Amino acid sequence: MRFDATGKVTLDHIYTQPDPRAYFHVLRPLGYCVPQLAKPYFTKLIEEYAQTRQVAVPKVLDIGCSYGINAALLKYDATMDELYERYGGEENQEPGRGTTRQALLARDRELSFSRRPARDIRFTGLDTSTSALAYALEAGFLDDAVNADLERNEPTAHQRAQFAGTDLVISTGCLGYVTERTLTRVVRAQGGHRPWMAHFVLRMFPFDPVEQALAGLGYRTVRVDGVFKQRRFASAEEQSLVLEKMSAVGVDPHGLETDGWMYAQLYLSRPADEQATGPHEPNREQL
């Protein structure tokens, strides 16, 4: 088992396969669930944005979108359990066995074309994985895809055009690897328009640099109360390494990460001159 510089187990291979089977096969035993927990928060924010700015079809940019998981959940009202069964069932244990990629795509296109969208949303995905983006586009989960590493590079003229008019920027776990450099470049591609943002960030990654950079662009950030499970630790060694990392950045893991799960926090960022019209989070009793 290999670990990256943050102490987390390296799972890069599950994001670069031709279809999502390895992704769900590996993450299912770890209980990966943050997209499902994020769904009601994203839904509420999208609805509030549409009402506040009178936008009929909000354009959402999902940073680190991989195979379009958030798009499937939000646009077609899928669930993580449904997707785990869809790609991680016994007949789909490994890529190359059982159902072919083309058969998976045909089934997914049937879902995206026949299931009436739960919400009118236009989804653009940003990711460095060409294969994951290609699958999400072909499946019909994403409406557009940007294959770019904005940590290293400025967006091209074509990519800036793809980003233009973004209404909401969301993410469920990539911040920490993705930094304020990417978010700043996305905002600057808007030509003065400022999208709302909602990011689920692992507690091991300080959000202060992102918040400060966004403040410089005219944003105010608030953290939603509570924490959200992301996944179980893959091993005792991973847990130990992550706890060391958390200690180094001054985050107390007692009663949370010490019990075997990684936890995220939700940060909402809006232009400072726009006031929220309601509470920042849905009623937890309704979740």
BELFEN-V980243 format. One record per residue. N is the residue number from 0. RES is the residue in three letters. OMEGA is omega in radians with two decimals (999 if undefined). Layout:
<<N RES OMEGA> <N RES OMEGA>>
This chain:
<<0 MET -3.12> <1 ARG -3.11> <2 PHE 3.10> <3 ASP -3.05> <4 ALA 3.13> <5 THR -3.07> <6 GLY 3.14> <7 LYS 3.08> <8 VAL -3.12> <9 THR -3.14> <10 LEU -3.04> <11 ASP -3.03> <12 HIS -3.08> <13 ILE -3.13> <14 TYR -3.02> <15 THR 3.12> <16 GLN -3.12> <17 PRO 3.10> <18 ASP -2.99> <19 PRO -3.02> <20 ARG 3.14> <21 ALA 3.12> <22 TYR -3.09> <23 PHE 3.12> <24 HIS -3.12> <25 VAL -3.03> <26 LEU -3.11> <27 ARG 3.13> <28 PRO 3.14> <29 LEU 3.09> <30 GLY -3.11> <31 TYR -2.97> <32 CYS -2.99> <33 VAL 3.08> <34 PRO 3.12> <35 GLN 3.12> <36 LEU -3.14> <37 ALA -2.98> <38 LYS -3.12> <39 PRO 3.12> <40 TYR 3.09> <41 PHE -3.13> <42 THR -3.14> <43 LYS -3.11> <44 LEU 3.11> <45 ILE -3.14> <46 GLU 3.14> <47 GLU 3.11> <48 TYR -3.11> <49 ALA 3.14> <50 GLN -3.07> <51 THR -3.07> <52 ARG 3.10> <53 GLN 3.12> <54 VAL -3.08> <55 ALA -3.11> <56 VAL -3.12> <57 PRO 3.09> <58 LYS -3.07> <59 VAL 3.04> <60 LEU 3.14> <61 ASP -3.12> <62 ILE -3.06> <63 GLY -2.96> <64 CYS -3.06> <65 SER -3.03> <66 TYR 3.10> <67 GLY -3.07> <68 ILE -3.13> <69 ASN 3.12> <70 ALA 3.13> <71 ALA -3.12> <72 LEU -3.02> <73 LEU -3.05> <74 LYS -3.07> <75 TYR 3.06> <76 ASP 3.02> <77 ALA 3.07> <78 THR 3.09> <79 MET 3.10> <80 ASP 3.11> <81 GLU -3.12> <82 LEU 3.07> <83 TYR 3.13> <84 GLU -3.10> <85 ARG -3.06> <86 TYR -3.03> <87 GLY 3.09> <88 GLY -3.05> <89 GLU -3.12> <90 GLU -3.10> <91 ASN -3.04> <92 GLN -3.10> <93 GLU 3.03> <94 PRO 3.13> <95 GLY 3.12> <96 ARG 3.09> <97 GLY -3.08> <98 THR 3.12> <99 THR 3.09> <100 ARG -3.12> <101 GLN 3.10> <102 ALA 3.07> <103 LEU -3.13> <104 LEU 3.14> <105 ALA 3.13> <106 ARG 3.13> <107 ASP 3.09> <108 ARG 3.08> <109 GLU 3.10> <110 LEU -3.04> <111 SER -3.14> <112 PHE -3.06> <113 SER 3.14> <114 ARG -3.13> <115 ARG 3.13> <116 PRO 3.12> <117 ALA -3.14> <118 ARG 3.06> <119 ASP -3.12> <120 ILE 2.99> <121 ARG -3.05> <122 PHE 2.97> <123 THR 3.12> <124 GLY 3.05> <125 LEU 3.14> <126 ASP 3.07> <127 THR -3.11> <128 SER 3.12> <129 THR -3.07> <130 SER 3.13> <131 ALA 3.11> <132 LEU -3.13> <133 ALA 3.14> <134 TYR -3.10> <135 ALA 3.10> <136 LEU -3.11> <137 GLU 3.14> <138 ALA -3.12> <139 GLY 3.10> <140 PHE 3.11> <141 LEU 3.03> <142 ASP 3.13> <143 ASP -3.10> <144 ALA 3.09> <145 VAL 3.12> <146 ASN -3.04> <147 ALA 3.00> <148 ASP -3.09> <149 LEU 2.97> <150 GLU -3.07> <151 ARG -2.96> <152 ASN 2.96> <153 GLU 3.08> <154 PRO 3.06> <155 THR 3.11> <156 ALA 3.13> <157 HIS 3.13> <158 GLN 3.08> <159 ARG 3.11> <160 ALA 3.09> <161 GLN 3.14> <162 PHE -3.02> <163 ALA 3.10> <164 GLY 3.10> <165 THR 3.14> <166 ASP 3.14> <167 LEU 3.06> <168 VAL -3.10> <169 ILE 3.00> <170 SER 3.14> <171 THR 2.99> <172 GLY -3.08> <173 CYS 3.14> <174 LEU -2.96> <175 GLY 2.94> <176 TYR 2.96> <177 VAL -3.06> <178 THR 3.11> <179 GLU 3.12> <180 ARG 3.13> <181 THR -3.10> <182 LEU 3.12> <183 THR -3.13> <184 ARG 3.07> <185 VAL -3.13> <186 VAL -3.11> <187 ARG 3.08> <188 ALA -3.05> <189 GLN 3.13> <190 GLY 3.12> <191 GLY 3.06> <192 HIS -3.11> <193 ARG 3.11> <194 PRO 2.95> <195 TRP -3.12> <196 MET 3.05> <197 ALA -3.06> <198 HIS 2.99> <199 PHE -2.98> <200 VAL 3.09> <201 LEU -3.08> <202 ARG -3.13> <203 MET -3.09> <204 PHE 3.10> <205 PRO 3.14> <206 PHE -3.05> <207 ASP -3.13> <208 PRO 3.11> <209 VAL -3.13> <210 GLU -3.14> <211 GLN 3.13> <212 ALA 3.12> <213 LEU 3.08> <214 ALA 3.10> <215 GLY 3.10> <216 LEU 3.07> <217 GLY -3.12> <218 TYR 2.94> <219 ARG -3.08> <220 THR 3.02> <221 VAL 3.06> <222 ARG 3.12> <223 VAL 3.12> <224 ASP 3.06> <225 GLY 3.12> <226 VAL -3.02> <227 PHE 3.10> <228 LYS 3.02> <229 GLN 3.07> <230 ARG 3.03> <231 ARG 3.00> <232 PHE -3.11> <233 ALA -3.14> <234 SER 3.08> <235 ALA 3.13> <236 GLU 3.10> <237 GLU 3.13> <238 GLN -3.13> <239 SER -3.13> <240 LEU 3.14> <241 VAL 3.10> <242 LEU 3.06> <243 GLU 3.12> <244 LYS -3.13> <245 MET 3.09> <246 SER -3.11> <247 ALA 3.14> <248 VAL 3.02> <249 GLY 3.12> <250 VAL -3.12> <251 ASP -3.11> <252 PRO -3.01> <253 HIS 3.11> <254 GLY 3.11> <255 LEU -3.12> <256 GLU 3.10> <257 THR -3.13> <258 ASP 2.98> <259 GLY 3.13> <260 TRP 2.91> <261 MET -3.12> <262 TYR 3.11> <263 ALA 3.01> <264 GLN -3.10> <265 LEU 3.09> <266 TYR 3.10> <267 LEU -3.13> <268 SER 3.10> <269 ARG 3.02> <270 PRO -3.03> <271 ALA -3.12> <272 ASP 3.08> <273 GLU 3.14> <274 GLN 3.07> <275 ALA -3.13> <276 THR -3.12> <277 GLY 3.14> <278 PRO -3.07> <279 HIS -3.09> <280 GLU 3.08> <281 PRO 3.08> <282 ASN -3.08> <283 ARG -3.14> <284 GLU -3.12> <285 GLN -3.07> <286 LEU 999>>
